[in-house]
Amino acid sequence: MTDFEKWPRLFLDSAELIHISQSRVDSGLVRELLTTVRKRYVVLLISVEHMLEALPQGDTTAVPRLADTLEQFEIRALVTKAPHDIEPTLIPDTDIEIQFVSNIREVLMSPAARSHLDSLDAGFAQIHEAIVNARAKKHQAPMSRVPARHAELYRDALEALARNGDPSDPSRIVAASADASGTALTPDEEQRLSAALAPVAEFVASVRPLLEDPDLRRRLANKIPVNSPLLGIFSPGTHLAFQLSLHRAADPKRRTTQSDIVDALHVMHFPYVDVATCDRNVLAGIQRALGDITGPRIPKVFRNGQLTQVVRAIHELPFPHG
């Protein structure tokens, strides 16, 4: 690991960067932030998800505006090997990979970058639509509730479905999972479990072709974790994303949005940075889990709009050359 890779890292939420680019943040506070990160040798991390959110299709002003903002951060780096590329890992303190970028404007304006972002955006849109449809059908299913005594069997069936099970026949997956665990099911119980599995199977059928895209597959495949304390050790970023998903699923009034996927990919970076920001809902979803993770770094996470606290937290970080 180079000295540059050991320097403190800052991960600002996309909304925070957008607000700075649109002059919606006090200019004096922005100058203080820029001065602090420069003097403290703090690296601003830029991920693909940042670009996906900050550079919407059709907005010709977004690229120069974002480039103007990022160029003010003199020490900036692209995430070249992200959390979804390295998790799970059995090697302690396995880190993401970053690369210093001098000409961020050239990167943002690259036709190849635009093409890649458009591809990801289209994939995320289809996945979001599939999630919405699956949830709607699950709520409509009259026998979709899984009895507590069959919760473990249902999880086994979900795992079998995720691992290349045939989504066209949920009842066969349930029967096979029951046989594997030695569980005897009545016809009514098998029907109930199959009904509960059916909307998930439809979701899997609709998104599985998307995973032919290698980048989408790395971001989304194998991200169906169990709620285990070990997840915080071997997959700290995935653990945060999972807890955020649980938090949002617990709110029956909340409507799923396409940005939920990007939010999850954002928080996966937090165990690999020193200071980060996110929106209020995201912070509420991961606050407790931050104490459960064992990553290369111990992040201090603030909600968007708390740049004064961000500056203070950066001042408190160990000086890399001290």
PyMOL commands that set and color helices and strands:
alter all, ss='L'
color gray80, all
select helices_A, chain A and resi 3-6+14-21+27-39+48-54+62-71+83-86+104-109+111-140+148-162+170-181+187-212+214-220+231-234+236-249+259-267+270-272+280-286+289-291+307-315
alter helices_A, ss='H'
color red, helices_A
select strands_A, chain A and resi 9-11+43-46+76-81+97-100+275-278+300-303
alter strands_A, ss='S'
color yellow, strands_A
deselect
rebuild
show_as cartoon
